[in-house]
């Protein structure tokens, strides 16, 4: 029970720190939705903005490298994303917890040929090393996407 609480608190604190450091952005309610992802490895950062966002979240919460999903042109904007990935990977590794992101949905809005917003919302399931699972609502957030030789995540903020 103590391990489950530690993982939940750790998850919430890391996410809150990143969201507060990245600012907020509005999302367009007239958006299209892509299917929720399945647990497993991430897709390449090509396809659609929603596919790239899904690949980023799958990689992020599996502890895999996220570099292929992050923009390269603005290090000041993407440094918090890399720091979050490193912190989350270390936390998951230390706790032995697994996070299933298949309950998340990805909605693309404001898409042009080279930019888009992807609103991510839904539930994540955290399973501790002991096998105890907890389902949590992921705070709704918007990923700022850029077509940078394939769609990439260039920033993150809370949706309003």
C-alpha positions in Angstrom: 0.0 0.0 0.0 2.8 2.4 0.9 4.5 1.7 -2.5 1.3 2.4 -4.4 1.0 5.8 -2.6 4.6 6.7 -3.3 4.2 5.9 -7.0 1.0 7.9 -7.2 2.5 10.9 -5.4 5.6 10.8 -7.5 3.6 10.6 -10.7 1.5 13.6 -9.7 4.4 15.7 -8.5 6.4 15.2 -11.7 3.5 15.9 -13.9 2.5 19.0 -11.9 6.0 20.4 -12.0 6.2 20.0 -15.7 2.8 21.5 -16.4 3.5 24.5 -14.1 6.8 25.1 -15.9 5.4 24.9 -19.4 2.5 27.3 -19.3 -1.0 26.7 -20.5 -2.8 26.8 -23.9 -6.3 26.5 -25.1 -7.6 23.7 -27.3 -10.1 23.9 -30.1 -13.3 22.0 -29.3 -13.8 21.2 -33.0 -11.1 18.6 -33.1 -10.8 15.1 -34.4 -9.9 12.2 -32.2 -7.5 9.4 -32.7 -7.9 6.0 -31.1 -6.5 5.4 -27.7 -3.1 3.8 -27.7 -2.3 0.3 -26.6 0.5 -0.5 -24.2 3.7 -1.4 -26.0 6.4 0.4 -28.0 5.8 3.8 -29.5 5.2 4.5 -33.2 7.5 6.6 -35.2 7.1 10.4 -35.0 5.7 10.7 -38.6 2.0 10.0 -39.4 -0.3 12.5 -37.7 0.2 14.9 -34.8 -2.0 12.6 -32.7 0.1 9.5 -33.6 3.3 11.3 -32.7 1.8 12.4 -29.3 0.7 8.9 -28.7 4.2 7.6 -29.4 5.7 10.2 -27.1 3.4 9.2 -24.2 4.0 5.4 -24.7 7.7 6.0 -24.7 7.6 8.4 -21.8 5.6 6.1 -19.5 7.5 3.0 -20.5 10.8 4.5 -19.6 12.0 4.4 -23.2 13.9 7.2 -24.9 11.7 10.1 -26.1 14.3 12.0 -28.1 12.8 10.8 -31.5 9.5 12.5 -30.5 10.9 15.8 -29.4 11.6 18.9 -31.6 15.2 19.8 -32.1 15.0 23.6 -32.9 14.2 25.1 -29.5 16.2 23.7 -26.6 14.7 26.1 -24.1 11.2 24.9 -24.8 12.1 21.2 -25.0 14.5 21.0 -22.0 11.5 20.6 -19.5 10.2 17.7 -21.7 13.6 15.9 -21.6 13.9 16.6 -17.8 10.4 15.1 -17.2 11.3 12.1 -19.2 14.5 11.5 -17.3 12.8 12.0 -13.9 9.9 9.8 -14.8 12.2 7.1 -16.2 14.3 7.1 -13.0 11.1 7.0 -10.8 9.6 4.1 -12.7 12.9 2.2 -12.7 13.5 2.7 -9.0 9.9 1.8 -8.1 9.5 -1.1 -10.5 6.1 0.3 -11.4 4.6 0.0 -14.9 2.2 2.6 -16.4 -0.4 1.6 -19.0 -1.4 4.5 -21.2 -4.0 2.7 -23.3 -6.8 4.7 -21.5 -5.6 8.0 -23.0 -7.1 9.7 -26.0 -5.4 12.2 -28.4 -7.4 15.0 -30.1 -5.8 17.1 -32.8 -6.8 20.8 -33.0 -5.5 23.9 -34.7 -3.6 21.9 -37.3 -1.7 23.6 -40.1 0.9 22.1 -42.4 3.6 22.6 -39.9 2.0 22.9 -36.4 -0.8 21.5 -34.3 -2.1 21.1 -30.8 -2.9 17.7 -29.4 -5.1 17.5 -26.3 -4.3 14.4 -24.3 -6.7 13.2 -21.7 -8.0 10.0 -20.1 -6.8 7.5 -17.6 -3.5 5.8 -16.8 -3.1 2.6 -14.9 -0.1 2.2 -12.6 0.8 -1.2 -11.5 3.3 -1.6 -8.7 6.1 -4.2 -8.5 3.8 -6.1 -6.1 1.1 -6.2 -8.7 -1.3 -3.6 -7.2 -3.0 -1.4 -9.8 -4.3 2.1 -9.5 -6.3 3.9 -12.2 -5.8 7.7 -12.2 -7.1 10.5 -14.3 -4.2 12.2 -16.3 -4.6 16.0 -16.0 -5.7 17.1 -19.4 -2.9 18.8 -21.2 -2.1 20.1 -24.7 1.1 19.1 -26.5 2.4 21.7 -28.9 3.4 19.8 -32.1 5.6 20.8 -35.0 6.2 19.1 -38.3 9.9 18.8 -37.9 10.8 16.1 -40.4 7.8 14.2 -39.0 5.5 15.4 -36.2 7.3 16.1 -32.9 6.4 17.4 -29.5 7.7 21.0 -29.0 6.1 22.0 -25.7 3.4 21.1 -23.2 0.8 23.0 -21.2 -2.4 22.4 -19.4 -5.6 22.6 -21.4 -8.2 25.1 -20.3 
